[in-house]
């Protein structure tokens, strides 16, 4: 019995101990957690409230749009999305992207290396007749064309072939003189020689003269024989016409050897030398590449086209190539003074004018960097500043990386850091006459821009000629500019002239728009430095123009009318800057003491 009581007592004590320990542990665990959870929940609600209050809404297509509330994009009408500020603490030039993200976005990089500077010069031209192979078929005596044996241009003729039959009264008299002289040839042989020489002078053949002497009869009609073989490229007479001595009846060309003449612009002339190899294709023979050498460079520039003729020669024994066929050529010119320089793929560049942008691979992502470029070398540019050998740049997916930078409010094409050089204000060195001419140039520019908006290639060429006419009145040697303004304008004038010439000389609207981009950028820099008078101008930008590298233009109104896309994306773009200048009233004078 005693043992039973002790067992019950001990068992009760154990259960009581376990109960107390369990209650204590439960208080520690559930009570503390509840308090911690409550405290954490309070912090969480506070954080959420802060996050909600700080949310910024942006447009995926126009990241420059940032609003405190959700809604629609005022430019394109798309729904706004929350701005991701997760990487706001990193460098503004760094966009974070790991290897997995790069693969998903199909971003590829290329290593910067030293390359051979070979400039790819593209030329347009056409096949022409070799002028040395053209012969003019003339008549050497007065006569009437009784019969034409060759009736149309393009007909093939052979040397000695009869081209026409002619009635010539003077030849009749000359034949009679010969027959009379033959009767006294024993007494007066000189008369026979003189009569024969007269007929030879009129290009009668020896066989024709012998025929007259042997038959003793006067030939009433005479045949005009071809002096050369080839194709008739021009016929100047018809049956029944009266032709005077020396008149050109036909132009005959030998097409077994032809010229291919290309137009080269002034900016490329320093890289083209006589003897350079040129590769070209002809539209009629797709896939076939012809090779030749530059045989002649014209010494005079065409005043209308602002180009120089570059000639090469082609052996055409099979006569496949015809005059006036269109050709496209390439000259690979080695720039010896620029060898052993860094080169970067064109696909890696987001071009913005004087300075350009590339994304350089760094630890943790890509860094936006402004670089300076030299000559264009086909698919590459020479790098003069901003990149080092063995660095890697984004060569595929550049726009994707830039779009990610824009969405994260980092430095990008749309959000560039301030230029180190800045824009010089040179208005105090500008005359009133120059300001008036610049205003006239700007007015014609607006007209050209409006026509590009309407996608009218033919009309834009005419508009470009008007702009060129106004620009030619502002030649650096003919304007009143002082101090730094004159060298500044000389530099801008050359670029404006060359890009405008490309618009004037091309019928392709896309080529015109491509040239309109650097022309606009040069004009924008001009307006910023030399002023706009009292004109208010809007600098506008489309990030999707020029294959997503972006392009600027100038407008007289705030409304977006895109000249790079026309109706396809008429209102794509934004106003990035508004310029209005007032010219200073006077230039301060410096007194000498």
Residue pairs with C-beta under 8 A, 6 or more apart in sequence:
54 85
55 68
55 82
55 83
56 66
56 67
56 68
56 82
56 83
56 85
57 66
57 67
57 68
57 69
57 70
57 71
57 80
57 81
57 82
57 83
58 65
58 66
58 67
58 80
58 81
58 82
58 83
58 407
59 65
59 73
59 75
59 76
59 78
59 80
59 81
60 78
60 81
60 407
61 73
61 75
61 76
61 78
62 73
62 75
62 76
62 574
63 403
63 406
63 407
63 409
63 412
63 414
63 415
64 406
64 414
64 415
64 574
65 73
65 74
65 75
65 80
66 83
66 409
67 80
70 79
70 80
71 79
71 80
72 78
72 79
72 80
73 79
73 80
75 560
75 571
75 572
75 573
75 574
76 571
76 572
83 407
83 408
83 409
84 407
84 408
85 408
85 409
86 408
87 94
87 95
87 96
87 408
87 410
88 408
88 409
90 96
91 367
92 410
92 411
92 417
93 367
93 368
93 369
93 410
93 411
93 417
94 362
94 364
94 365
94 366
94 367
94 368
94 410
95 359
95 365
95 366
95 367
95 368
95 401
95 404
95 405
95 408
95 410
96 364
96 365
97 105
97 107
97 365
97 366
97 401
97 404
98 364
98 365
105 397
105 400
105 401
105 404
106 396
106 397
106 400
107 394
107 396
107 397
107 400
107 401
108 394
108 395
108 396
108 397
109 361
109 392
109 393
109 394
109 395
110 344
110 345
110 348
110 392
110 393
110 395
111 390
111 391
111 392
112 342
112 343
112 344
112 383
112 387
112 388
112 389
112 390
112 391
112 392
112 393
113 342
113 343
113 389
113 390
114 340
114 341
114 342
114 343
114 389
115 341
115 342
115 343
115 377
115 380
116 334
116 339
116 340
117 334
117 335
117 336
117 338
117 339
117 341
117 343
117 375
117 377
117 382
118 332
118 333
118 334
118 335
118 377
118 378
119 271
119 332
119 333
119 334
119 335
119 375
119 376
119 377
119 378
120 330
120 331
120 332
120 376
120 377
120 378
120 379
121 264
121 268
121 271
121 272
121 330
121 331
121 332
121 333
122 328
122 329
122 330
123 262
123 263
123 264
123 278
123 280
123 310
123 328
123 329
123 330
123 331
124 262
124 263
124 326
124 327
124 328
124 329
125 260
125 261
125 262
125 263
125 280
125 310
125 326
125 327
125 328
125 329
126 260
126 261
126 324
126 325
126 326
126 327
127 258
127 259
127 260
127 282
127 314
127 321
127 322
127 323
127 324
127 325
127 327
128 258
128 259
128 260
128 261
128 323
128 324
129 233
129 253
129 255
129 258
129 259
129 323
130 253
130 254
130 257
130 258
130 259
130 313
131 259
133 230
133 253
133 254
133 255
133 256
133 257
134 233
134 251
134 252
134 253
134 254
135 227
135 228
135 230
135 251
135 252
135 253
135 254
136 248
136 250
136 251
136 252
137 163
137 224
137 226
137 227
137 248
137 249
137 250
137 251
137 252
138 246
138 247
138 248
138 249
139 166
139 224
139 243
139 244
139 245
139 246
139 247
139 249
140 201
140 202
140 203
140 245
140 246
141 166
141 168
141 170
141 171
141 202
141 203
141 245
142 168
142 169
142 170
142 242
142 243
142 244
142 245
143 166
143 167
143 168
143 169
143 170
143 171
143 222
143 242
143 243
144 166
144 167
144 168
144 240
144 241
144 242
144 243
145 164
145 165
145 166
145 237
145 238
145 239
145 240
145 241
145 242
145 243
145 249
146 164
146 165
146 166
146 167
146 221
146 239
147 164
147 165
147 221
147 239
148 163
148 164
148 237
148 238
148 239
149 161
149 162
149 163
149 164
149 165
150 157
150 163
150 164
150 232
150 235
150 250
151 235
152 232
152 235
153 232
153 233
153 234
153 235
154 231
154 232
154 233
155 231
155 232
156 230
156 231
156 232
157 163
157 226
157 229
157 230
157 231
157 232
157 252
158 226
158 229
159 226
159 227
159 228
159 229
160 225
160 226
161 225
161 226
162 223
162 224
162 225
162 226
163 223
163 224
163 225
163 226
163 249
163 250
164 223
164 224
164 237
164 249
165 221
165 222
165 223
165 224
166 221
166 222
166 223
166 224
166 243
167 220
167 221
167 222
168 222
170 202
171 199
171 202
171 204
171 219
171 222
172 218
172 220
174 195
174 198
174 199
174 202
175 199
175 212
175 218
175 219
176 218
177 195
177 198
178 192
178 195
178 196
178 199
178 209
178 212
178 213
179 212
179 216
179 218
181 188
181 191
181 192
181 194
181 195
182 192
182 213
182 216
184 191
185 191
185 192
196 209
199 208
199 209
199 212
200 206
200 209
204 222
205 225
208 219
208 222
211 219
212 218
212 219
224 249
226 252
227 252
228 252
228 254
229 252
229 254
230 252
230 253
230 254
230 255
231 252
231 253
231 254
231 255
232 250
232 251
232 252
233 251
233 252
233 253
233 323
234 250
234 251
235 249
235 250
236 247
236 248
236 249
236 250
236 251
237 243
237 247
237 249
243 249
255 316
255 319
255 322
255 323
256 315
256 316
256 317
256 319
257 313
257 314
257 315
257 316
258 313
258 314
258 316
258 321
258 323
259 311
259 312
259 313
259 314
260 280
260 290
260 292
260 311
260 312
260 313
260 314
260 327
260 329
261 309
261 310
261 311
262 278
262 280
262 309
262 310
262 311
262 312
262 327
262 329
263 302
263 305
263 307
263 308
263 309
263 310
263 505
264 272
264 307
264 308
264 309
264 310
265 306
265 307
265 308
265 498
265 501
265 502
266 301
266 306
266 307
266 308
266 498
267 498
269 297
269 308
271 331
271 333
271 335
272 294
272 297
272 310
272 331
272 333
273 294
273 333
274 294
274 295
274 296
274 297
275 293
275 294
276 293
276 294
276 331
276 333
277 291
277 292
277 293
277 331
277 332
278 291
278 292
278 293
278 294
278 310
278 312
278 329
278 330
278 331
279 289
279 290
279 291
279 329
279 330
280 289
280 290
280 292
280 312
280 327
280 328
280 329
280 330
281 287
281 288
281 289
281 290
281 327
281 328
281 329
282 288
282 290
282 321
282 325
282 326
282 327
283 325
283 326
283 327
283 328
284 321
284 322
284 325
285 320
290 314
292 312
292 313
292 314
293 312
294 310
294 311
294 312
294 331
295 311
295 312
295 313
296 310
296 311
297 308
297 309
297 310
297 311
298 308
298 309
298 310
298 311
300 308
301 307
301 308
302 308
302 309
305 501
305 504
305 505
306 497
306 501
306 504
306 505
307 501
307 505
312 329
314 321
332 378
335 375
335 377
338 374
338 375
338 382
341 374
341 382
341 383
341 384
342 382
342 383
342 387
342 388
342 389
343 377
343 380
343 381
343 382
343 383
344 358
344 371
344 373
344 380
344 381
344 383
344 387
344 393
345 379
345 380
345 393
345 395
346 376
346 379
346 380
346 381
347 379
347 395
347 396
347 398
348 358
348 359
348 393
348 394
348 395
348 398
349 356
349 357
349 358
349 371
349 373
349 381
349 398
349 549
350 356
350 357
350 358
350 398
350 399
350 402
350 413
350 549
350 550
351 357
351 546
351 549
352 413
352 416
352 521
352 550
353 518
353 521
353 522
353 525
354 372
354 525
355 370
355 371
355 372
355 419
356 370
356 371
356 372
356 373
357 368
357 369
357 370
357 371
357 402
357 413
357 416
358 368
358 369
358 371
358 386
358 387
358 393
358 394
358 398
359 366
359 367
359 368
359 369
359 393
359 394
359 398
359 401
359 402
360 366
360 367
360 369
360 387
360 391
360 392
360 393
361 391
361 392
361 393
361 394
366 394
366 401
368 402
368 405
368 410
368 411
368 412
369 386
369 387
370 386
370 416
370 417
371 383
371 385
371 386
371 387
372 383
372 384
372 385
372 386
373 381
373 382
373 383
373 384
374 381
374 382
374 383
374 384
375 381
375 382
387 393
394 401
399 548
399 549
402 412
402 413
405 411
405 412
405 415
406 412
406 413
406 414
406 415
409 415
411 417
413 543
413 549
413 550
414 541
414 543
414 550
423 525
423 528
423 529
424 484
424 488
424 529
425 529
426 483
426 484
426 485
426 488
426 529
426 530
427 529
427 530
427 531
427 581
427 583
427 584
428 583
428 584
428 587
429 481
429 482
429 483
429 484
429 485
429 486
429 587
430 481
430 485
430 530
430 531
430 583
431 479
431 480
431 481
432 583
433 479
433 480
434 474
434 479
434 480
434 481
434 530
435 530
435 531
435 533
435 583
436 533
437 470
437 473
437 474
437 479
438 474
438 526
438 527
438 530
438 531
438 532
438 533
439 532
439 533
439 535
440 470
440 473
441 467
441 470
441 471
441 474
441 523
442 523
442 527
442 532
442 535
442 537
442 554
444 463
444 466
444 467
444 469
444 470
445 467
445 523
445 554
446 554
446 555
446 556
447 463
447 466
447 467
448 460
448 463
448 464
448 466
448 467
448 503
448 516
449 516
449 553
449 554
449 555
449 561
449 563
450 561
450 563
451 459
451 460
451 463
452 460
452 509
452 512
452 513
452 516
452 563
452 564
452 566
453 561
453 562
453 563
453 566
453 570
454 566
455 509
455 566
455 567
456 509
457 507
457 508
457 509
457 512
458 507
460 503
460 509
460 512
461 503
461 504
461 506
461 507
461 512
464 500
464 503
464 504
464 512
465 504
467 500
468 497
468 500
468 501
468 504
471 493
471 496
471 497
471 500
474 489
474 493
475 493
476 486
476 489
476 490
476 493
479 489
481 489
482 587
485 529
485 530
488 529
488 530
489 526
489 530
492 522
492 523
492 525
492 526
495 518
495 519
495 522
496 519
496 522
496 523
496 526
499 515
499 516
499 518
499 519
499 522
500 515
500 519
502 511
502 512
502 515
503 512
503 515
503 516
503 519
506 512
506 515
513 545
513 563
513 564
514 546
516 553
516 563
516 564
517 545
517 546
517 551
517 552
517 564
520 551
520 552
520 553
520 554
521 552
523 554
524 539
524 552
524 554
527 537
527 554
527 579
527 581
528 579
531 581
531 583
532 579
532 580
532 581
533 581
533 583
534 580
534 581
534 582
535 556
535 580
536 556
536 578
536 579
536 580
537 554
537 555
537 556
537 578
537 579
537 580
538 554
538 555
538 556
538 557
538 558
538 575
538 577
538 578
539 552
539 553
539 554
539 575
539 576
539 577
539 578
539 579
540 552
540 553
540 554
540 555
540 560
540 573
540 574
540 575
540 576
541 550
541 551
541 552
541 553
541 573
541 574
541 576
542 550
542 551
542 562
542 564
542 565
542 569
542 572
542 573
543 550
544 550
544 565
544 569
544 572
545 551
545 562
545 564
545 565
546 564
551 564
552 576
553 563
553 564
555 561
558 575
560 570
560 571
560 572
560 573
560 574
560 575
561 570
561 571
562 569
562 570
562 571
562 572
562 573
565 572
